[in-house]
Amino acid sequence: MSITETPRPRVLPVIAWKKELERYALPLAWIALFAVFGMLLPDTFLTWRTLSSMLGSQAVLVVLALAILVPLTSGDFDLSAASILVFGAMFLAVSNVGWGWPIGLSVVAALLIGALAGAVNAFFVLYFRIHSLIVTLGLGTFLNGMTLWLSDSRTIAGVSMQLVELVVIQRLFGIPLAFFYGLALAAVMWWAMEYTIAGRKLLFVGRGREVARLNGVSVDRVRATSFVLSGAMAALAGVLYAGMTGSADPTSGLSLLLPAFAAAFLGATAIYPGRFNPMGTLVGVYFLITGITGLTMLGADAFVQSLFYGGALIVAVSLSQLVRKRQPQNFG
């Protein structure tokens, strides 16, 4: 006698709509912001020239935001990143224009100086157990003085056209190559954090240093590496800065620190909510730039940029805390 089994009802996978909406809220807000300015300025904002300009001109900010993202992930701040950017750009310009170094040698030297600055940060933070805010603020101020001394407080122009061509003159799909450098760096960082042991250790240390230490992770080594990488990447942003302008200014790049932090904290609310991540940071940068570009085209005064960046940082940190269910931030 055969027994007929009653077929079980097919269970469809339950989609966590709330969680998915949380992950992609920032990209959706970026699209909505773009649409609003597109409706207000259809003849100027909705052009390929405007889009390519926004994408290509902000590669320096993208790389700087990714630089500070590394120590943020491990639970440290790097307030010296913008100063390393400026000093790296100035050293490149002075060595190439004033001392006659080949541009390749100047680029390598600038990157090594950035890594060295990161190592100095790591030494004072980890050996003397000083909070990263104090050390990096002090080193950043020191580098600002070094930049003014090295440049004699002047803008150094005439950087090799080889660098300028590789950064901003050559284009792909009408977009300067600088954009693709930032995009490639974000993709490499995403892969490293998701699929490498070193990247997982970095995330583990950021979640809880004592727990990571008890599980055999060399917390100090991870934190030191994050500072060195941050310094080298900030210097890379300086190289791109010099390549985009063909010169180095002793002060202008310092203003990028605030929007870089705003983008990093905005990015912590998207893609992987609750933790700093490269792709979220990339979206955060261009969300901010879309807002600034649209407001500028609408005729907003210059002070609106500071209001927008400052307000965005406060909102970004607040949203990041809401995503983390208002748990106290544990830095150091």
C-alpha positions in Angstrom: 0.0 0.0 0.0 1.5 3.3 -1.1 1.3 6.3 1.1 0.8 9.6 -0.6 2.8 12.3 1.0 1.2 15.7 1.3 3.4 18.2 -0.5 4.8 20.8 1.8 4.1 24.4 1.0 6.9 26.2 -0.8 8.6 28.7 1.6 9.7 31.8 -0.2 12.8 33.6 1.2 11.9 36.5 3.4 13.5 39.7 2.3 14.5 42.0 5.1 13.2 45.1 3.4 14.0 47.4 6.4 17.6 46.2 6.4 18.0 46.5 2.6 16.5 50.0 2.7 19.0 50.9 5.4 21.8 49.7 3.3 20.9 51.6 0.2 19.3 54.7 1.8 22.3 56.9 1.0 22.6 55.9 -2.7 18.9 56.5 -3.0 19.2 59.9 -1.4 22.0 60.7 -3.8 19.8 59.8 -6.7 17.0 61.9 -5.3 19.3 64.9 -4.8 20.6 64.5 -8.3 17.0 64.4 -9.6 16.0 67.5 -7.6 18.9 69.6 -9.0 18.2 68.1 -12.5 14.7 69.4 -12.4 15.8 72.8 -11.1 18.7 73.2 -13.5 17.9 70.9 -16.5 20.0 72.8 -19.0 23.2 73.0 -16.9 23.2 70.3 -14.2 21.9 67.5 -16.4 24.9 67.6 -18.8 27.7 65.1 -19.3 30.2 68.0 -18.8 28.8 68.7 -15.3 28.8 65.0 -14.4 32.3 64.3 -15.7 33.5 67.4 -13.9 32.0 66.3 -10.6 33.5 62.8 -10.9 36.9 63.8 -12.1 37.5 66.8 -9.9 36.9 65.0 -6.6 39.4 62.2 -6.9 41.6 63.9 -4.3 38.8 64.0 -1.8 37.9 60.3 -2.5 41.5 59.2 -1.8 41.8 61.3 1.3 38.5 60.0 2.7 39.7 56.4 2.0 43.0 57.2 3.8 41.3 58.3 7.0 38.9 55.4 6.7 41.7 52.9 7.5 42.5 54.1 11.0 38.8 54.8 11.7 38.1 51.2 11.0 40.6 50.1 13.7 39.3 52.7 16.1 41.7 55.6 15.6 41.5 59.1 14.2 44.0 60.6 11.8 43.7 64.4 11.8 47.1 64.7 10.1 45.9 63.3 6.8 45.1 66.6 5.1 48.5 68.0 6.3 50.3 64.9 4.9 48.4 65.5 1.6 49.6 69.1 1.4 53.2 68.3 2.5 53.4 65.5 0.0 52.1 67.7 -2.8 54.6 70.4 -1.9 57.5 68.1 -1.6 56.7 66.7 -5.0 56.5 70.2 -6.5 59.7 71.5 -4.9 61.7 68.4 -5.7 60.5 68.2 -9.3 60.5 72.0 -10.1 63.1 73.4 -7.8 65.6 70.5 -7.4 65.2 69.0 -10.9 64.2 65.5 -9.7 62.5 63.2 -12.3 58.8 63.1 -11.7 58.8 59.4 -10.9 61.3 59.8 -8.2 59.4 62.8 -6.7 56.2 60.7 -6.6 57.9 57.8 -4.9 59.6 60.1 -2.4 56.3 61.8 -1.6 54.6 58.4 -0.9 57.5 57.3 1.3 57.3 60.5 3.3 53.6 59.9 3.8 54.2 56.4 5.1 56.9 57.8 7.4 54.5 60.3 8.8 52.1 57.5 9.4 54.8 55.5 11.2 55.6 58.5 13.4 51.9 58.7 14.3 51.8 55.0 15.2 55.0 55.3 17.3 53.7 58.0 19.6 50.2 56.6 19.8 51.2 53.0 20.6 54.5 53.4 22.5 53.5 56.3 24.7 49.8 55.4 24.7 48.7 58.9 23.7 45.2 59.3 22.2 45.4 59.4 18.4 43.5 62.7 18.3 46.3 64.5 20.1 49.2 62.9 18.3 47.8 63.3 14.8 46.7 66.9 15.5 50.2 67.7 16.7 51.9 66.1 13.7 49.5 67.7 11.3 50.4 71.2 12.7 54.1 70.3 12.6 53.8 69.3 8.9 51.9 72.6 8.2 54.9 74.5 9.4 57.3 72.3 7.4 55.2 72.9 4.3 55.4 76.7 4.8 59.2 76.4 5.4 59.8 74.2 2.4 57.8 76.4 0.0 58.8 79.7 1.6 55.0 80.2 1.9 54.6 80.3 -1.9 52.6 78.3 -4.4 55.0 76.2 -6.5 53.9 75.9 -10.1 55.3 74.0 -13.1 55.0 70.4 -12.0 55.9 68.0 -14.8 53.2 67.7 -17.5 53.7 63.9 -17.5 51.9 63.8 -14.1 49.3 66.3 -15.2 48.6 64.3 -18.3 48.2 61.0 -16.4 45.9 62.6 -13.8 43.6 65.1 -15.5 44.4 65.5 -19.2 43.9 61.9 -20.3 40.3 60.8 -20.2 38.2 57.7 -20.4 34.6 58.2 -21.5 35.2 61.9 -21.1 36.1 61.5 -17.4 39.7 62.3 -16.2 41.7 59.3 -15.2 41.9 60.6 -11.6 38.4 59.4 -11.0 39.3 55.9 -12.0 42.3 55.9 -9.7 40.0 56.7 -6.7 37.5 54.1 -7.9 40.2 51.4 -8.2 41.6 52.2 -4.8 38.1 51.9 -3.3 37.6 48.5 -5.0 40.9 47.2 -3.8 40.1 48.3 -0.2 36.7 46.7 -0.4 38.3 43.4 -1.6 40.9 43.6 1.1 38.4 44.2 3.9 36.1 41.5 2.8 38.3 38.7 1.6 41.7 39.0 3.2 42.9 38.0 6.7 44.5 41.4 7.2 41.3 43.2 6.3 39.3 41.0 8.7 41.8 41.6 11.5 41.4 45.3 10.9 37.6 45.1 11.3 38.0 42.8 14.3 40.3 45.3 16.1 37.8 48.1 15.4 35.0 46.1 16.9 36.8 45.4 20.2 40.5 45.6 20.8 40.5 43.6 24.0 38.4 40.8 22.4 40.8 40.8 19.4 43.8 40.6 21.6 42.4 37.7 23.6 41.8 35.9 20.2 45.5 36.2 19.3 45.4 39.3 17.1 48.4 41.6 17.3 46.3 44.7 17.9 49.3 47.1 18.0 50.6 45.8 14.7 47.2 46.2 13.1 46.9 49.7 14.4 50.4 50.7 13.3 49.8 49.3 9.8 46.6 51.3 9.6 48.5 54.6 10.4 51.2 53.8 7.9 48.7 53.0 5.1 46.7 56.1 6.0 49.8 58.3 5.6 50.8 56.7 2.3 47.3 57.1 0.9 47.1 60.7 2.1 50.4 61.3 0.3 48.9 59.7 -2.8 46.0 62.2 -2.6 48.7 64.9 -2.5 50.2 63.4 -5.7 46.8 63.6 -7.4 46.3 67.1 -6.1 49.6 68.3 -7.6 48.8 66.5 -10.8 45.3 68.1 -11.1 46.5 71.6 -10.7 50.1 71.3 -12.0 51.2 73.1 -8.8 51.2 72.9 -5.0 49.6 75.4 -2.6 50.8 75.5 1.0 47.3 75.8 2.6 44.4 75.1 0.2 44.3 71.3 0.7 43.8 71.6 4.4 40.2 72.4 3.9 39.5 68.9 2.6 39.8 67.3 6.0 36.2 68.1 7.2 34.5 66.8 4.0 36.6 63.7 4.1 35.4 62.9 7.6 31.9 63.7 6.7 32.0 61.3 3.7 33.6 58.6 5.9 30.9 58.8 8.5 28.1 59.1 5.9 29.5 56.0 4.3 29.2 54.1 7.6 25.4 54.4 7.2 25.4 52.7 3.8 26.2 49.4 2.0 27.5 47.9 5.3 25.6 50.0 7.9 27.3 50.3 11.3 30.9 50.1 10.0 33.2 52.2 7.9 33.5 50.8 4.4 35.1 52.0 1.2 32.0 51.8 -1.1 29.8 53.7 1.3 32.6 56.3 1.6 32.7 56.6 -2.2 29.0 57.3 -2.3 29.3 59.7 0.6 31.9 61.8 -1.2 29.7 62.2 -4.4 26.6 62.8 -2.4 28.3 65.8 -0.8 29.8 67.0 -4.0 26.4 66.7 -5.8 24.9 68.9 -3.1 27.7 71.5 -3.3 27.7 71.6 -7.1 23.9 72.0 -7.3 23.8 74.8 -4.7 26.7 76.6 -6.4 24.9 76.5 -9.7 21.8 77.8 -8.0 23.8 80.9 -7.0 24.4 80.0 -3.3 27.0 82.1 -1.5 30.5 80.7 -0.7 29.7 80.3 3.0 27.0 77.7 2.1 29.8 75.2 1.4 31.0 75.4 5.0 27.5 75.1 6.3 26.8 72.1 4.1 30.0 70.2 5.0 29.7 71.0 8.7 26.0 70.1 8.9 26.7 67.0 6.9 29.3 65.8 9.3 27.0 66.3 12.3 24.1 64.5 10.5 26.4 61.7 9.3 27.8 61.0 12.8 24.2 61.1 14.2 22.9 58.7 11.6 25.9 56.4 12.1 25.1 56.3 15.8 21.4 55.5 15.1 22.6 52.6 12.9 24.7 51.4 15.7 21.7 51.7 18.0 23.3 54.6 19.9 26.1 52.5 21.3 29.0 54.6 22.7 31.8 55.1 20.2 34.9 53.3 21.4 38.0 55.1 20.1 41.1 54.1 22.1 
